[in-house]
Amino acid sequence: MKVLLGRGYCTSLANRLKEKGVLNSKGTPISPDYISQIFMGRITNIEILSTIIDDYNSRKRNISKVNRKIKNLNK
């Protein structure tokens, strides 16, 4: 997942969650470190995991579309 989502994904996701108003249990914005902890399996947060999975699936679909277009060009 990390390879597909890319370097710096935790920071960009933290910024998007902050814009959406998603807060941690203390009422502060989610930090990139917190998201990194989720990736490592140390913390479970269903809302953030769901967002990560949605992003992963979306990027995977986009890559598949691009690959199909490339194959069509090579025909």
mmCIF file as gemmi writes it, N, C-alpha and C atoms, coordinates in Angstrom:
data_model
loop_
_atom_site.group_PDB
_atom_site.id
_atom_site.type_symbol
_atom_site.label_atom_id
_atom_site.label_alt_id
_atom_site.label_comp_id
_atom_site.label_asym_id
_atom_site.label_entity_id
_atom_site.label_seq_id
_atom_site.pdbx_PDB_ins_code
_atom_site.Cartn_x
_atom_site.Cartn_y
_atom_site.Cartn_z
_atom_site.occupancy
_atom_site.B_iso_or_equiv
_atom_site.pdbx_formal_charge
_atom_site.auth_seq_id
_atom_site.auth_asym_id
_atom_site.pdbx_PDB_model_num
ATOM 1 N N . MET Axp A 1 ? 0.812 -1.196 0 1 0 ? 1 A 1
ATOM 2 C CA . MET Axp A 1 ? 0 0 0 1 0 ? 1 A 1
ATOM 3 C C . MET Axp A 1 ? 0.858 1.263 0 1 0 ? 1 A 1
ATOM 4 N N . LYS Axp A 2 ? 1.882 1.254 0.822 1 0 ? 2 A 1
ATOM 5 C CA . LYS Axp A 2 ? 2.726 2.447 0.924 1 0 ? 2 A 1
ATOM 6 C C . LYS Axp A 2 ? 3.36 2.796 -0.413 1 0 ? 2 A 1
ATOM 7 N N . VAL Axp A 3 ? 3.749 1.767 -1.179 1 0 ? 3 A 1
ATOM 8 C CA . VAL Axp A 3 ? 4.388 2.012 -2.473 1 0 ? 3 A 1
ATOM 9 C C . VAL Axp A 3 ? 3.414 2.707 -3.412 1 0 ? 3 A 1
ATOM 10 N N . LEU Axp A 4 ? 2.19 2.237 -3.469 1 0 ? 4 A 1
ATOM 11 C CA . LEU Axp A 4 ? 1.199 2.817 -4.369 1 0 ? 4 A 1
ATOM 12 C C . LEU Axp A 4 ? 0.775 4.213 -3.921 1 0 ? 4 A 1
ATOM 13 N N . LEU Axp A 5 ? 0.612 4.399 -2.624 1 0 ? 5 A 1
ATOM 14 C CA . LEU Axp A 5 ? 0.152 5.693 -2.124 1 0 ? 5 A 1
ATOM 15 C C . LEU Axp A 5 ? 1.253 6.746 -2.162 1 0 ? 5 A 1
ATOM 16 N N . GLY Axp A 6 ? 2.497 6.315 -2.095 1 0 ? 6 A 1
ATOM 17 C CA . GLY Axp A 6 ? 3.608 7.232 -2.286 1 0 ? 6 A 1
ATOM 18 C C . GLY Axp A 6 ? 4.178 7.828 -1.014 1 0 ? 6 A 1
ATOM 19 N N . ARG Axp A 7 ? 5.365 8.346 -1.186 1 0 ? 7 A 1
ATOM 20 C CA . ARG Axp A 7 ? 6.076 8.993 -0.091 1 0 ? 7 A 1
ATOM 21 C C . ARG Axp A 7 ? 5.352 10.286 0.282 1 0 ? 7 A 1
ATOM 22 N N . GLY Axp A 8 ? 5.252 10.55 1.555 1 0 ? 8 A 1
ATOM 23 C CA . GLY Axp A 8 ? 4.579 11.767 2.01 1 0 ? 8 A 1
ATOM 24 C C . GLY Axp A 8 ? 3.07 11.628 2.101 1 0 ? 8 A 1
ATOM 25 N N . TYR Axp A 9 ? 2.573 10.396 1.908 1 0 ? 9 A 1
ATOM 26 C CA . TYR Axp A 9 ? 1.128 10.19 1.935 1 0 ? 9 A 1
ATOM 27 C C . TYR Axp A 9 ? 0.54 10.539 3.299 1 0 ? 9 A 1
ATOM 28 N N . CYS Axp A 10 ? 1.232 10.196 4.361 1 0 ? 10 A 1
ATOM 29 C CA . CYS Axp A 10 ? 0.709 10.465 5.712 1 0 ? 10 A 1
ATOM 30 C C . CYS Axp A 10 ? 0.468 11.955 5.919 1 0 ? 10 A 1
ATOM 31 N N . THR Axp A 11 ? 1.376 12.779 5.437 1 0 ? 11 A 1
ATOM 32 C CA . THR Axp A 11 ? 1.225 14.229 5.57 1 0 ? 11 A 1
ATOM 33 C C . THR Axp A 11 ? 0.053 14.744 4.746 1 0 ? 11 A 1
ATOM 34 N N . SER Axp A 12 ? -0.052 14.272 3.494 1 0 ? 12 A 1
ATOM 35 C CA . SER Axp A 12 ? -1.15 14.747 2.643 1 0 ? 12 A 1
ATOM 36 C C . SER Axp A 12 ? -2.498 14.279 3.189 1 0 ? 12 A 1
ATOM 37 N N . LEU Axp A 13 ? -2.565 13.054 3.709 1 0 ? 13 A 1
ATOM 38 C CA . LEU Axp A 13 ? -3.813 12.572 4.29 1 0 ? 13 A 1
ATOM 39 C C . LEU Axp A 13 ? -4.157 13.362 5.551 1 0 ? 13 A 1
ATOM 40 N N . ALA Axp A 14 ? -3.171 13.658 6.367 1 0 ? 14 A 1
ATOM 41 C CA . ALA Axp A 14 ? -3.411 14.455 7.585 1 0 ? 14 A 1
ATOM 42 C C . ALA Axp A 14 ? -3.973 15.823 7.222 1 0 ? 14 A 1
ATOM 43 N N . ASN Axp A 15 ? -3.445 16.429 6.166 1 0 ? 15 A 1
ATOM 44 C CA . ASN Axp A 15 ? -3.945 17.742 5.727 1 0 ? 15 A 1
ATOM 45 C C . ASN Axp A 15 ? -5.39 17.643 5.239 1 0 ? 15 A 1
ATOM 46 N N . ARG Axp A 16 ? -5.701 16.595 4.472 1 0 ? 16 A 1
ATOM 47 C CA . ARG Axp A 16 ? -7.071 16.434 3.978 1 0 ? 16 A 1
ATOM 48 C C . ARG Axp A 16 ? -8.047 16.177 5.122 1 0 ? 16 A 1
ATOM 49 N N . LEU Axp A 17 ? -7.634 15.364 6.096 1 0 ? 17 A 1
ATOM 50 C CA . LEU Axp A 17 ? -8.497 15.1 7.245 1 0 ? 17 A 1
ATOM 51 C C . LEU Axp A 17 ? -8.719 16.368 8.067 1 0 ? 17 A 1
ATOM 52 N N . LYS Axp A 18 ? -7.687 17.195 8.155 1 0 ? 18 A 1
ATOM 53 C CA . LYS Axp A 18 ? -7.813 18.465 8.878 1 0 ? 18 A 1
ATOM 54 C C . LYS Axp A 18 ? -8.825 19.369 8.179 1 0 ? 18 A 1
ATOM 55 N N . GLU Axp A 19 ? -8.755 19.415 6.825 1 0 ? 19 A 1
ATOM 56 C CA . GLU Axp A 19 ? -9.702 20.226 6.056 1 0 ? 19 A 1
ATOM 57 C C . GLU Axp A 19 ? -11.132 19.729 6.242 1 0 ? 19 A 1
ATOM 58 N N . LYS Axp A 20 ? -11.3 18.408 6.387 1 0 ? 20 A 1
ATOM 59 C CA . LYS Axp A 20 ? -12.631 17.829 6.581 1 0 ? 20 A 1
ATOM 60 C C . LYS Axp A 20 ? -13.118 17.995 8.02 1 0 ? 20 A 1
ATOM 61 N N . GLY Axp A 21 ? -12.222 18.395 8.92 1 0 ? 21 A 1
ATOM 62 C CA . GLY Axp A 21 ? -12.591 18.584 10.306 1 0 ? 21 A 1
ATOM 63 C C . GLY Axp A 21 ? -12.535 17.318 11.143 1 0 ? 21 A 1
ATOM 64 N N . VAL Axp A 22 ? -11.815 16.294 10.654 1 0 ? 22 A 1
ATOM 65 C CA . VAL Axp A 22 ? -11.674 15.049 11.416 1 0 ? 22 A 1
ATOM 66 C C . VAL Axp A 22 ? -10.645 15.275 12.518 1 0 ? 22 A 1
ATOM 67 N N . LEU Axp A 23 ? -11.053 14.972 13.747 1 0 ? 23 A 1
ATOM 68 C CA . LEU Axp A 23 ? -10.2 15.205 14.904 1 0 ? 23 A 1
ATOM 69 C C . LEU Axp A 23 ? -9.952 13.898 15.653 1 0 ? 23 A 1
ATOM 70 N N . ASN Axp A 24 ? -8.889 13.881 16.443 1 0 ? 24 A 1
ATOM 71 C CA . ASN Axp A 24 ? -8.619 12.706 17.271 1 0 ? 24 A 1
ATOM 72 C C . ASN Axp A 24 ? -9.454 12.792 18.55 1 0 ? 24 A 1
ATOM 73 N N . SER Axp A 25 ? -9.273 11.837 19.435 1 0 ? 25 A 1
ATOM 74 C CA . SER Axp A 25 ? -10.081 11.785 20.663 1 0 ? 25 A 1
ATOM 75 C C . SER Axp A 25 ? -9.85 12.981 21.586 1 0 ? 25 A 1
ATOM 76 N N . LYS Axp A 26 ? -8.728 13.669 21.411 1 0 ? 26 A 1
ATOM 77 C CA . LYS Axp A 26 ? -8.427 14.846 22.238 1 0 ? 26 A 1
ATOM 78 C C . LYS Axp A 26 ? -8.952 16.137 21.617 1 0 ? 26 A 1
ATOM 79 N N . GLY Axp A 27 ? -9.546 16.02 20.423 1 0 ? 27 A 1
ATOM 80 C CA . GLY Axp A 27 ? -10.109 17.187 19.76 1 0 ? 27 A 1
ATOM 81 C C . GLY Axp A 27 ? -9.111 17.975 18.94 1 0 ? 27 A 1
ATOM 82 N N . THR Axp A 28 ? -7.951 17.398 18.666 1 0 ? 28 A 1
ATOM 83 C CA . THR Axp A 28 ? -6.954 18.065 17.832 1 0 ? 28 A 1
ATOM 84 C C . THR Axp A 28 ? -6.867 17.354 16.476 1 0 ? 28 A 1
ATOM 85 N N . PRO Axp A 29 ? -6.332 18.036 15.465 1 0 ? 29 A 1
ATOM 86 C CA . PRO Axp A 29 ? -6.222 17.407 14.145 1 0 ? 29 A 1
ATOM 87 C C . PRO Axp A 29 ? -5.338 16.153 14.179 1 0 ? 29 A 1
ATOM 88 N N . ILE Axp A 30 ? -5.637 15.227 13.291 1 0 ? 30 A 1
ATOM 89 C CA . ILE Axp A 30 ? -4.864 13.994 13.159 1 0 ? 30 A 1
ATOM 90 C C . ILE Axp A 30 ? -3.474 14.346 12.633 1 0 ? 30 A 1
ATOM 91 N N . SER Axp A 31 ? -2.437 13.801 13.24 1 0 ? 31 A 1
ATOM 92 C CA . SER Axp A 31 ? -1.066 14.095 12.814 1 0 ? 31 A 1
ATOM 93 C C . SER Axp A 31 ? -0.569 13.037 11.83 1 0 ? 31 A 1
ATOM 94 N N . PRO Axp A 32 ? 0.419 13.403 11.005 1 0 ? 32 A 1
ATOM 95 C CA . PRO Axp A 32 ? 1.025 12.413 10.105 1 0 ? 32 A 1
ATOM 96 C C . PRO Axp A 32 ? 1.611 11.228 10.874 1 0 ? 32 A 1
ATOM 97 N N . ASP Axp A 33 ? 2.157 11.484 12.066 1 0 ? 33 A 1
ATOM 98 C CA . ASP Axp A 33 ? 2.711 10.407 12.879 1 0 ? 33 A 1
ATOM 99 C C . ASP Axp A 33 ? 1.621 9.42 13.297 1 0 ? 33 A 1
ATOM 100 N N . TYR Axp A 34 ? 0.458 9.928 13.624 1 0 ? 34 A 1
ATOM 101 C CA . TYR Axp A 34 ? -0.682 9.086 14.003 1 0 ? 34 A 1
ATOM 102 C C . TYR Axp A 34 ? -1.057 8.179 12.826 1 0 ? 34 A 1
ATOM 103 N N . ILE Axp A 35 ? -1.101 8.742 11.631 1 0 ? 35 A 1
ATOM 104 C CA . ILE Axp A 35 ? -1.428 7.963 10.432 1 0 ? 35 A 1
ATOM 105 C C . ILE Axp A 35 ? -0.348 6.915 10.177 1 0 ? 35 A 1
ATOM 106 N N . SER Axp A 36 ? 0.897 7.282 10.394 1 0 ? 36 A 1
ATOM 107 C CA . SER Axp A 36 ? 1.994 6.329 10.25 1 0 ? 36 A 1
ATOM 108 C C . SER Axp A 36 ? 1.835 5.169 11.222 1 0 ? 36 A 1
ATOM 109 N N . GLN Axp A 37 ? 1.409 5.466 12.437 1 0 ? 37 A 1
ATOM 110 C CA . GLN Axp A 37 ? 1.171 4.427 13.439 1 0 ? 37 A 1
ATOM 111 C C . GLN Axp A 37 ? 0.056 3.478 12.99 1 0 ? 37 A 1
ATOM 112 N N . ILE Axp A 38 ? -0.939 4.017 12.31 1 0 ? 38 A 1
ATOM 113 C CA . ILE Axp A 38 ? -2.019 3.185 11.767 1 0 ? 38 A 1
ATOM 114 C C . ILE Axp A 38 ? -1.459 2.239 10.715 1 0 ? 38 A 1
ATOM 115 N N . PHE Axp A 39 ? -0.604 2.758 9.825 1 0 ? 39 A 1
ATOM 116 C CA . PHE Axp A 39 ? 0.027 1.923 8.799 1 0 ? 39 A 1
ATOM 117 C C . PHE Axp A 39 ? 0.828 0.786 9.418 1 0 ? 39 A 1
ATOM 118 N N . MET Axp A 40 ? 1.473 1.05 10.539 1 0 ? 40 A 1
ATOM 119 C CA . MET Axp A 40 ? 2.288 0.03 11.187 1 0 ? 40 A 1
ATOM 120 C C . MET Axp A 40 ? 1.452 -0.936 12.029 1 0 ? 40 A 1
ATOM 121 N N . GLY Axp A 41 ? 0.144 -0.666 12.156 1 0 ? 41 A 1
ATOM 122 C CA . GLY Axp A 41 ? -0.737 -1.553 12.895 1 0 ? 41 A 1
ATOM 123 C C . GLY Axp A 41 ? -0.737 -1.345 14.389 1 0 ? 41 A 1
ATOM 124 N N . ARG Axp A 42 ? -0.164 -0.263 14.838 1 0 ? 42 A 1
ATOM 125 C CA . ARG Axp A 42 ? -0.098 0.005 16.285 1 0 ? 42 A 1
ATOM 126 C C . ARG Axp A 42 ? -1.365 0.664 16.814 1 0 ? 42 A 1
ATOM 127 N N . ILE Axp A 43 ? -2.082 1.338 15.917 1 0 ? 43 A 1
ATOM 128 C CA . ILE Axp A 43 ? -3.315 2.043 16.286 1 0 ? 43 A 1
ATOM 129 C C . ILE Axp A 43 ? -4.393 1.631 15.288 1 0 ? 43 A 1
ATOM 130 N N . THR Axp A 44 ? -5.623 1.529 15.766 1 0 ? 44 A 1
ATOM 131 C CA . THR Axp A 44 ? -6.747 1.241 14.883 1 0 ? 44 A 1
ATOM 132 C C . THR Axp A 44 ? -7.739 2.394 14.955 1 0 ? 44 A 1
ATOM 133 N N . ASN Axp A 45 ? -8.042 2.951 13.799 1 0 ? 45 A 1
ATOM 134 C CA . ASN Axp A 45 ? -9.043 4.002 13.695 1 0 ? 45 A 1
ATOM 135 C C . ASN Axp A 45 ? -9.821 3.707 12.415 1 0 ? 45 A 1
ATOM 136 N N . ILE Axp A 46 ? -11.045 3.231 12.569 1 0 ? 46 A 1
ATOM 137 C CA . ILE Axp A 46 ? -11.836 2.766 11.44 1 0 ? 46 A 1
ATOM 138 C C . ILE Axp A 46 ? -12.048 3.863 10.402 1 0 ? 46 A 1
ATOM 139 N N . GLU Axp A 47 ? -12.322 5.078 10.815 1 0 ? 47 A 1
ATOM 140 C CA . GLU Axp A 47 ? -12.581 6.176 9.881 1 0 ? 47 A 1
ATOM 141 C C . GLU Axp A 47 ? -11.351 6.458 9.006 1 0 ? 47 A 1
ATOM 142 N N . ILE Axp A 48 ? -10.187 6.491 9.622 1 0 ? 48 A 1
ATOM 143 C CA . ILE Axp A 48 ? -8.959 6.762 8.865 1 0 ? 48 A 1
ATOM 144 C C . ILE Axp A 48 ? -8.587 5.564 8.008 1 0 ? 48 A 1
ATOM 145 N N . LEU Axp A 49 ? -8.731 4.355 8.541 1 0 ? 49 A 1
ATOM 146 C CA . LEU Axp A 49 ? -8.46 3.156 7.742 1 0 ? 49 A 1
ATOM 147 C C . LEU Axp A 49 ? -9.354 3.112 6.513 1 0 ? 49 A 1
ATOM 148 N N . SER Axp A 50 ? -10.603 3.469 6.683 1 0 ? 50 A 1
ATOM 149 C CA . SER Axp A 50 ? -11.542 3.499 5.56 1 0 ? 50 A 1
ATOM 150 C C . SER Axp A 50 ? -11.102 4.506 4.504 1 0 ? 50 A 1
ATOM 151 N N . THR Axp A 51 ? -10.657 5.668 4.934 1 0 ? 51 A 1
ATOM 152 C CA . THR Axp A 51 ? -10.171 6.697 4.01 1 0 ? 51 A 1
ATOM 153 C C . THR Axp A 51 ? -8.933 6.21 3.26 1 0 ? 51 A 1
ATOM 154 N N . ILE Axp A 52 ? -8.019 5.561 3.968 1 0 ? 52 A 1
ATOM 155 C CA . ILE Axp A 52 ? -6.801 5.037 3.344 1 0 ? 52 A 1
ATOM 156 C C . ILE Axp A 52 ? -7.156 3.977 2.309 1 0 ? 52 A 1
ATOM 157 N N . ILE Axp A 53 ? -8.052 3.079 2.645 1 0 ? 53 A 1
ATOM 158 C CA . ILE Axp A 53 ? -8.456 2.021 1.714 1 0 ? 53 A 1
ATOM 159 C C . ILE Axp A 53 ? -9.148 2.607 0.498 1 0 ? 53 A 1
ATOM 160 N N . ASP Axp A 54 ? -10.009 3.61 0.703 1 0 ? 54 A 1
ATOM 161 C CA . ASP Axp A 54 ? -10.667 4.268 -0.434 1 0 ? 54 A 1
ATOM 162 C C . ASP Axp A 54 ? -9.643 4.919 -1.355 1 0 ? 54 A 1
ATOM 163 N N . ASP Axp A 55 ? -8.653 5.614 -0.78 1 0 ? 55 A 1
ATOM 164 C CA . ASP Axp A 55 ? -7.602 6.247 -1.579 1 0 ? 55 A 1
ATOM 165 C C . ASP Axp A 55 ? -6.806 5.197 -2.356 1 0 ? 55 A 1
ATOM 166 N N . TYR Axp A 56 ? -6.474 4.113 -1.688 1 0 ? 56 A 1
ATOM 167 C CA . TYR Axp A 56 ? -5.707 3.032 -2.322 1 0 ? 56 A 1
ATOM 168 C C . TYR Axp A 56 ? -6.476 2.459 -3.508 1 0 ? 56 A 1
ATOM 169 N N . ASN Axp A 57 ? -7.749 2.146 -3.297 1 0 ? 57 A 1
ATOM 170 C CA . ASN Axp A 57 ? -8.565 1.589 -4.377 1 0 ? 57 A 1
ATOM 171 C C . ASN Axp A 57 ? -8.721 2.561 -5.534 1 0 ? 57 A 1
ATOM 172 N N . SER Axp A 58 ? -8.893 3.827 -5.221 1 0 ? 58 A 1
ATOM 173 C CA . SER Axp A 58 ? -9.024 4.849 -6.258 1 0 ? 58 A 1
ATOM 174 C C . SER Axp A 58 ? -7.749 4.958 -7.096 1 0 ? 58 A 1
ATOM 175 N N . ARG Axp A 59 ? -6.619 5.009 -6.447 1 0 ? 59 A 1
ATOM 176 C CA . ARG Axp A 59 ? -5.347 5.109 -7.173 1 0 ? 59 A 1
ATOM 177 C C . ARG Axp A 59 ? -5.074 3.852 -7.987 1 0 ? 59 A 1
ATOM 178 N N . LYS Axp A 60 ? -5.448 2.703 -7.447 1 0 ? 60 A 1
ATOM 179 C CA . LYS Axp A 60 ? -5.25 1.445 -8.161 1 0 ? 60 A 1
ATOM 180 C C . LYS Axp A 60 ? -6.108 1.422 -9.427 1 0 ? 60 A 1
ATOM 181 N N . ARG Axp A 61 ? -7.368 1.884 -9.321 1 0 ? 61 A 1
ATOM 182 C CA . ARG Axp A 61 ? -8.243 1.967 -10.502 1 0 ? 61 A 1
ATOM 183 C C . ARG Axp A 61 ? -7.659 2.913 -11.537 1 0 ? 61 A 1
ATOM 184 N N . ASN Axp A 62 ? -7.15 4.059 -11.099 1 0 ? 62 A 1
ATOM 185 C CA . ASN Axp A 62 ? -6.565 5.018 -12.03 1 0 ? 62 A 1
ATOM 186 C C . ASN Axp A 62 ? -5.349 4.432 -12.744 1 0 ? 62 A 1
ATOM 187 N N . ILE Axp A 63 ? -4.537 3.692 -12.03 1 0 ? 63 A 1
ATOM 188 C CA . ILE Axp A 63 ? -3.368 3.054 -12.645 1 0 ? 63 A 1
ATOM 189 C C . ILE Axp A 63 ? -3.818 2.021 -13.662 1 0 ? 63 A 1
ATOM 190 N N . SER Axp A 64 ? -4.86 1.278 -13.343 1 0 ? 64 A 1
ATOM 191 C CA . SER Axp A 64 ? -5.385 0.274 -14.275 1 0 ? 64 A 1
ATOM 192 C C . SER Axp A 64 ? -5.905 0.939 -15.543 1 0 ? 64 A 1
ATOM 193 N N . LYS Axp A 65 ? -6.594 2.068 -15.401 1 0 ? 65 A 1
ATOM 194 C CA . LYS Axp A 65 ? -7.099 2.791 -16.566 1 0 ? 65 A 1
ATOM 195 C C . LYS Axp A 65 ? -5.952 3.258 -17.451 1 0 ? 65 A 1
ATOM 196 N N . VAL Axp A 66 ? -4.918 3.792 -16.834 1 0 ? 66 A 1
ATOM 197 C CA . VAL Axp A 66 ? -3.769 4.272 -17.594 1 0 ? 66 A 1
ATOM 198 C C . VAL Axp A 66 ? -3.089 3.107 -18.309 1 0 ? 66 A 1
ATOM 199 N N . ASN Axp A 67 ? -2.944 1.986 -17.61 1 0 ? 67 A 1
ATOM 200 C CA . ASN Axp A 67 ? -2.324 0.816 -18.232 1 0 ? 67 A 1
ATOM 201 C C . ASN Axp A 67 ? -3.134 0.326 -19.428 1 0 ? 67 A 1
ATOM 202 N N . ARG Axp A 68 ? -4.472 0.326 -19.323 1 0 ? 68 A 1
ATOM 203 C CA . ARG Axp A 68 ? -5.317 -0.079 -20.453 1 0 ? 68 A 1
ATOM 204 C C . ARG Axp A 68 ? -5.138 0.88 -21.628 1 0 ? 68 A 1
ATOM 205 N N . LYS Axp A 69 ? -5.048 2.175 -21.348 1 0 ? 69 A 1
ATOM 206 C CA . LYS Axp A 69 ? -4.855 3.163 -22.415 1 0 ? 69 A 1
ATOM 207 C C . LYS Axp A 69 ? -3.517 2.941 -23.107 1 0 ? 69 A 1
ATOM 208 N N . ILE Axp A 70 ? -2.493 2.631 -22.331 1 0 ? 70 A 1
ATOM 209 C CA . ILE Axp A 70 ? -1.162 2.38 -22.895 1 0 ? 70 A 1
ATOM 210 C C . ILE Axp A 70 ? -1.204 1.144 -23.784 1 0 ? 70 A 1
ATOM 211 N N . LYS Axp A 71 ? -1.887 0.092 -23.325 1 0 ? 71 A 1
ATOM 212 C CA . LYS Axp A 71 ? -1.996 -1.133 -24.138 1 0 ? 71 A 1
ATOM 213 C C . LYS Axp A 71 ? -2.732 -0.85 -25.435 1 0 ? 71 A 1
ATOM 214 N N . ASN Axp A 72 ? -3.779 -0.016 -25.359 1 0 ? 72 A 1
ATOM 215 C CA . ASN Axp A 72 ? -4.534 0.335 -26.576 1 0 ? 72 A 1
ATOM 216 C C . ASN Axp A 72 ? -3.698 1.13 -27.552 1 0 ? 72 A 1
ATOM 217 N N . LEU Axp A 73 ? -2.797 1.946 -27.057 1 0 ? 73 A 1
ATOM 218 C CA . LEU Axp A 73 ? -1.917 2.731 -27.92 1 0 ? 73 A 1
ATOM 219 C C . LEU Axp A 73 ? -0.92 1.832 -28.647 1 0 ? 73 A 1
ATOM 220 N N . ASN Axp A 74 ? -0.532 0.763 -27.98 1 0 ? 74 A 1
ATOM 221 C CA . ASN Axp A 74 ? 0.47 -0.137 -28.556 1 0 ? 74 A 1
ATOM 222 C C . ASN Axp A 74 ? -0.118 -1.094 -29.576 1 0 ? 74 A 1
ATOM 223 N N . LYS Axp A 75 ? -1.411 -1.119 -29.76 1 0 ? 75 A 1
ATOM 224 C CA . LYS Axp A 75 ? -2.032 -2.033 -30.73 1 0 ? 75 A 1
ATOM 225 C C . LYS Axp A 75 ? -1.886 -1.55 -32.136 1 0 ? 75 A 1
